[in-house]
């Protein structure tokens, strides 16, 4: 079991606190456990949205089509790749 030494403090109005307490009692959790579970669910949802891209079927097909074709180096790109860089890799 992980050691939980960190604390969060939240100021809340009486009506909001009573509503949270009532909901926590309904699911047989302490107020702290209820709030922590709810906050973690919201955080997971927010972070999942940040880490994924949602495409329409047409956009997904266009991406798949582009990935299935080999890249072609045109003259401008070949020239740019042949120029000396202005920076050095650290490796």
C-alpha positions in Angstrom: 0.0 0.0 0.0 1.3 3.4 -1.0 2.1 5.9 1.8 -0.1 8.9 1.6 1.6 11.8 3.3 0.5 14.7 1.0 -2.7 16.7 1.9 -5.1 18.7 -0.2 -7.2 21.3 1.5 -10.4 22.6 -0.1 -12.7 25.3 1.1 -16.3 24.6 0.3 -19.7 26.1 1.2 -22.0 24.3 3.6 -24.5 23.3 1.0 -21.8 21.9 -1.3 -20.2 20.0 1.6 -23.5 18.5 2.7 -24.2 17.4 -0.9 -20.8 15.8 -1.2 -21.2 14.0 2.2 -24.6 12.7 1.1 -23.2 11.3 -2.1 -20.3 9.7 -0.3 -22.6 8.1 2.2 -24.8 6.8 -0.6 -21.8 4.8 -2.1 -20.4 3.9 1.4 -17.2 5.9 1.1 -15.6 8.4 3.4 -15.8 12.0 2.2 -12.1 12.0 1.4 -12.2 8.8 -0.6 -15.3 10.0 -2.5 -13.7 13.3 -3.4 -10.4 11.7 -4.3 -12.1 9.1 -6.6 -14.2 11.8 -8.3 -11.2 14.1 -8.8 -9.1 11.2 -10.2 -11.8 10.3 -12.7 -12.0 13.8 -14.0 -8.2 14.1 -14.2 -8.0 10.9 -16.1 -10.6 12.0 -18.5 -9.0 15.4 -19.1 -5.5 13.8 -19.6 -6.9 11.1 -21.9 -8.4 13.8 -24.1 -5.0 15.6 -24.2 -3.2 12.4 -25.2 -5.5 11.3 -28.0 -6.7 12.6 -31.3 -10.2 11.9 -32.4 -10.7 11.8 -36.2 -13.8 11.4 -38.3 -13.9 8.3 -40.5 -13.0 10.3 -43.5 -10.0 12.0 -41.7 -8.9 8.6 -40.4 -9.0 7.1 -43.9 -7.0 10.1 -45.2 -4.3 9.6 -42.5 -4.2 5.9 -43.2 -3.8 6.6 -47.0 -1.0 9.0 -46.4 0.8 6.6 -44.1 0.5 3.8 -46.6 2.3 5.7 -49.4 6.1 6.0 -49.2 7.5 9.5 -48.8 8.9 11.2 -51.8 11.8 13.6 -51.5 11.4 16.5 -53.8 14.2 18.8 -54.9 13.6 21.5 -52.3 13.7 19.0 -49.5 16.8 17.3 -50.9 18.6 20.7 -51.0 17.5 21.5 -47.4 18.7 18.2 -46.1 22.1 18.7 -47.8 22.7 22.0 -46.1 25.0 22.1 -43.0 23.0 22.5 -39.8 23.4 25.5 -37.5 23.4 23.3 -34.4 25.2 20.2 -33.2 23.6 17.1 -31.6 25.0 16.3 -28.2 25.5 12.6 -29.0 
